[in-house]
């Protein structure tokens, strides 16, 4: 049994296929396994909570894991050890989530492209058809992650508290979420996964995209992301498209295309859930 795994900071999807590429279990979902944020103990606890994974772990021969927080060596190796310990009979490969985005958006295995992730977090890399290149090393959600779910959640909360949000939206925002200061601060500073907590507010932005305020908010985030990340690859952008993966990107396609025209880069494919493209890629390369 082969496990193909796509993990963000919020959630983690597990697909099991046999050696012929046939799916053998229903898709398994756990909480996200971000080793840059979670401790080894928390990672183990999250995996062990899954009844399906526990029941089938002895049958797993290969694990192909793609995840947020796996772009640097130390957290990547920590997660690999955790997975190897749990799936003791399997060969375990851990890659950063950008490779999942690459494999799920390119049309052919050797296609070159700039590939972006806009989900709970954000990232951008250049894939030359063989190797992934990154100009900027991520410092995490509190400093970077422009145009991500947690970025927009933070902007919404700031605009709510600074009274920059239109009054009708402010009323709707307070009706949908608990915006009491003590509750917000407790979740930001005393609970795990504050980035996922912030990202939970981004749904409000998507649901209210008919508002000029929201469109401007979305565009400004994408503009900042493009200037800081996409435009690092100025030479490559002359010949390759920019693909996007993740829910924020999927639901903000019009705004992304508008910024693409404004900043002169060619927008390519969109993939909401990279796991689907990943499965196709690995089945084709069994």
C-alpha positions as CSV (number, residue, x, y, z in Angstrom):
1,X,0.0,0.0,0.0
2,X,1.3,3.4,-1.0
3,X,0.3,6.6,1.0
4,X,0.3,9.9,-0.8
5,X,-0.1,12.7,1.7
6,X,-0.7,16.5,1.3
7,X,-0.6,18.5,4.5
8,X,-1.1,22.2,5.3
9,X,-1.0,23.7,8.7
10,X,-4.8,23.2,9.1
11,X,-5.5,19.8,7.6
12,X,-3.8,16.8,6.2
13,X,-5.2,14.5,3.5
14,X,-4.0,10.9,3.1
15,X,-4.8,8.8,0.0
16,X,-3.9,5.1,-0.1
17,X,-3.4,3.3,-3.4
18,X,-2.1,-0.1,-4.4
19,X,0.8,-0.9,-6.8
20,X,-1.6,-0.6,-9.7
21,X,-2.7,2.9,-8.7
22,X,-6.1,1.8,-7.5
23,X,-7.4,3.6,-4.4
24,X,-7.9,1.1,-1.6
25,X,-9.2,3.2,1.3
26,X,-11.5,6.2,1.6
27,X,-9.6,9.5,1.9
28,X,-8.3,9.9,5.4
29,X,-8.2,13.4,6.9
30,X,-6.2,14.4,10.1
31,X,-5.2,17.7,11.5
32,X,-2.3,19.4,9.7
33,X,1.2,18.1,10.4
34,X,3.5,21.2,10.2
35,X,6.8,20.3,11.8
36,X,7.9,23.9,11.9
37,X,5.1,24.7,14.3
38,X,4.2,21.4,16.1
39,X,6.4,19.5,18.5
40,X,7.4,15.9,17.9
41,X,5.0,14.8,20.6
42,X,2.1,16.7,19.0
43,X,2.9,15.2,15.6
44,X,2.9,11.7,17.0
45,X,-0.4,12.4,18.8
46,X,-2.1,13.7,15.7
47,X,-1.1,10.7,13.6
48,X,-2.1,8.2,16.3
49,X,-5.5,9.7,16.6
50,X,-6.5,8.2,13.2
51,X,-8.1,4.8,13.6
52,X,-7.7,4.1,9.8
53,X,-3.9,4.9,9.9
54,X,-3.3,2.7,13.0
55,X,-5.2,-0.2,11.5
56,X,-3.4,-0.1,8.2
57,X,0.1,1.0,9.1
58,X,1.7,-2.4,8.8
59,X,0.6,-2.7,5.2
60,X,2.2,0.6,4.1
61,X,5.2,0.1,1.8
62,X,5.8,3.8,0.8
63,X,4.9,7.1,2.2
64,X,5.1,10.2,-0.1
65,X,4.5,13.2,2.2
66,X,4.3,16.8,1.1
67,X,3.7,19.4,3.7
68,X,3.9,22.9,5.0
69,X,6.9,23.5,7.3
70,X,9.0,20.9,5.4
71,X,11.1,23.4,3.4
72,X,14.0,23.4,5.9
73,X,16.1,20.4,7.0
74,X,15.6,20.2,10.7
75,X,11.7,20.1,10.8
76,X,11.6,17.9,7.7
77,X,13.9,15.3,9.3
78,X,12.0,15.4,12.5
79,X,8.7,14.6,10.7
80,X,10.4,11.9,8.7
81,X,11.6,10.2,11.9
82,X,8.0,10.4,13.3
83,X,6.5,8.9,10.1
84,X,9.2,6.2,9.9
85,X,8.6,5.2,13.4
86,X,4.8,4.9,12.9
87,X,5.0,3.2,9.4
88,X,7.9,1.0,10.4
89,X,7.8,-1.2,7.2
90,X,7.6,1.7,4.8
91,X,10.1,3.8,2.8
92,X,9.3,7.4,3.8
93,X,9.9,10.5,1.7
94,X,9.2,14.0,3.0
95,X,9.0,17.0,0.7
96,X,8.0,20.6,1.1
97,X,4.4,21.4,0.1
98,X,5.7,23.4,-2.9
99,X,6.5,20.2,-4.6
100,X,2.9,19.0,-4.2
101,X,1.8,22.3,-5.8
102,X,4.3,21.7,-8.6
103,X,3.2,18.2,-9.4
104,X,-0.5,19.0,-9.2
105,X,-0.4,22.1,-11.5
106,X,2.2,21.3,-14.2
107,X,0.8,19.7,-17.4
108,X,3.9,17.5,-18.1
109,X,6.6,16.1,-15.8
110,X,9.3,18.3,-17.2
111,X,7.3,21.5,-17.6
112,X,9.0,24.6,-16.2
113,X,6.9,27.1,-14.2
114,X,6.8,29.4,-11.3
115,X,4.5,27.8,-8.8
116,X,2.7,29.5,-5.9
117,X,0.8,28.3,-2.8
118,X,-1.9,30.4,-1.4
119,X,-3.6,28.4,1.4
120,X,-3.3,28.8,5.1
121,X,0.2,29.9,4.4
122,X,1.9,31.0,1.2
123,X,5.0,30.2,-0.8
124,X,6.5,30.6,-4.3
125,X,9.2,28.7,-6.2
126,X,10.6,28.1,-9.7
127,X,10.6,24.6,-11.0
128,X,12.9,24.2,-14.0
129,X,11.5,20.8,-15.0
130,X,13.7,18.9,-12.7
131,X,14.8,21.0,-9.7
132,X,12.9,23.4,-7.4
133,X,14.5,26.8,-6.9
134,X,13.6,29.2,-4.1
135,X,14.9,32.8,-3.8
136,X,13.4,33.5,-0.4
137,X,13.5,31.3,2.6
138,X,10.2,31.5,4.6
139,X,10.3,32.8,8.1
140,X,6.8,31.7,8.8
141,X,3.4,33.2,9.2
142,X,4.1,36.0,11.6
143,X,6.6,37.7,9.3
144,X,5.8,36.4,5.8
145,X,2.9,34.4,4.2
146,X,1.6,37.4,2.2
147,X,-1.8,36.7,0.6
148,X,-2.4,33.6,2.6
149,X,-5.4,32.7,4.7
150,X,-3.7,33.7,7.9
151,X,-2.5,37.0,6.2
152,X,-6.1,37.9,5.2
153,X,-7.5,36.8,8.6
154,X,-5.0,39.1,10.3
155,X,-6.0,42.0,8.0
156,X,-9.7,41.5,8.6
157,X,-9.2,41.5,12.4
158,X,-7.0,44.6,12.2
159,X,-9.5,46.4,10.0
160,X,-12.3,45.4,12.3
161,X,-10.6,46.7,15.4
162,X,-9.2,49.8,13.7
163,X,-12.6,50.6,12.3
164,X,-11.4,50.4,8.7
165,X,-14.0,47.8,7.8
166,X,-17.3,49.1,6.3
167,X,-20.0,49.1,9.0
168,X,-22.3,46.6,7.3
169,X,-19.4,44.1,7.0
170,X,-18.3,44.8,10.5
171,X,-21.8,43.9,11.9
172,X,-21.8,40.7,9.8
173,X,-18.2,39.8,10.8
174,X,-19.1,40.2,14.5
175,X,-22.3,38.1,13.9
176,X,-20.3,35.2,12.3
177,X,-17.3,35.1,14.7
178,X,-16.4,35.6,18.3
179,X,-14.4,38.8,18.1
180,X,-14.1,39.5,21.8
181,X,-10.5,40.7,22.5
182,X,-9.8,38.2,25.2
183,X,-10.9,35.3,22.9
184,X,-8.8,36.5,20.0
185,X,-5.7,37.0,22.2
186,X,-6.2,33.6,23.9
187,X,-6.2,31.8,20.6
188,X,-3.3,33.8,19.1
189,X,-1.0,33.6,22.1
190,X,-1.9,30.7,24.2
191,X,-3.2,28.0,21.8
192,X,-1.4,25.9,19.2
193,X,-1.6,26.8,15.5
194,X,-2.4,30.5,15.7
195,X,-1.8,30.7,11.9
196,X,-4.7,28.3,11.3
197,X,-6.8,30.3,13.8
198,X,-6.1,33.5,11.7
199,X,-6.9,31.6,8.5
200,X,-10.3,30.6,9.7
201,X,-11.5,34.2,9.3
202,X,-10.5,34.3,5.6
203,X,-13.8,32.5,4.7
204,X,-15.6,35.7,5.4
205,X,-13.6,37.5,2.8
206,X,-14.4,34.9,0.1
207,X,-18.1,34.9,1.1
208,X,-18.3,38.7,0.7
209,X,-16.3,39.2,-2.5
210,X,-19.1,41.3,-4.0
211,X,-17.8,44.1,-1.7
212,X,-15.4,46.6,-3.1
213,X,-13.6,46.6,0.2
214,X,-13.0,42.9,0.0
215,X,-11.9,43.0,-3.7
216,X,-9.4,45.8,-2.8
217,X,-8.2,43.8,0.3
218,X,-7.6,40.7,-1.9
219,X,-5.8,42.6,-4.6
220,X,-3.5,44.4,-2.2
221,X,-2.5,41.1,-0.6
222,X,-1.8,39.5,-4.0
223,X,0.1,42.6,-5.1
224,X,2.3,42.4,-2.0
225,X,2.8,38.7,-2.5
226,X,3.7,39.1,-6.2
227,X,6.2,41.9,-5.5
228,X,7.9,40.0,-2.7
229,X,7.8,36.5,-4.1
230,X,6.8,36.1,-7.7
231,X,8.9,39.0,-9.1
232,X,12.0,37.4,-7.6
233,X,12.0,35.3,-10.8
234,X,12.0,38.2,-13.3
235,X,14.0,36.4,-15.9
236,X,12.0,33.1,-15.7
237,X,8.7,35.0,-15.9
238,X,9.6,36.0,-19.4
239,X,9.1,32.5,-20.7
240,X,7.1,30.5,-18.1
241,X,3.6,30.7,-16.6
242,X,2.7,31.2,-12.9
243,X,0.6,28.3,-11.5
244,X,-1.4,28.5,-8.2
245,X,-2.4,25.9,-5.7
246,X,-4.6,26.3,-2.6
247,X,-8.0,27.4,-1.6
248,X,-7.3,31.1,-1.4
249,X,-5.8,31.1,-4.9
250,X,-8.7,29.0,-6.3
251,X,-11.4,31.4,-5.0
252,X,-9.4,34.6,-5.9
253,X,-8.6,33.7,-9.5
254,X,-10.1,36.9,-11.0
255,X,-8.1,39.1,-8.6
256,X,-4.9,37.1,-9.3
257,X,-5.4,37.5,-13.0
258,X,-5.9,41.2,-12.6
259,X,-2.7,41.6,-10.7
260,X,-0.9,39.4,-13.3
261,X,-1.9,41.9,-15.9
262,X,-0.9,44.8,-13.7
263,X,2.6,43.4,-12.9
264,X,3.1,41.6,-16.3
265,X,3.3,37.9,-15.5
266,X,1.3,35.1,-17.2
267,X,-1.2,33.3,-14.9
268,X,-1.4,29.6,-15.6
269,X,-3.3,26.8,-13.9
270,X,-5.2,26.7,-10.6
271,X,-5.5,23.7,-8.3
272,X,-7.7,24.0,-5.2
273,X,-6.6,20.6,-3.7
274,X,-3.1,19.5,-4.7
275,X,-3.8,16.0,-3.3
276,X,-5.8,15.1,-6.5
277,X,-3.0,16.1,-8.8
278,X,-0.5,14.4,-6.6
279,X,-2.3,11.0,-6.8
280,X,-2.4,11.3,-10.6
281,X,1.3,12.1,-10.7
282,X,2.4,9.2,-8.5
283,X,0.1,6.7,-10.3
284,X,1.7,7.7,-13.6
285,X,5.1,7.2,-12.1
286,X,4.7,4.0,-10.1
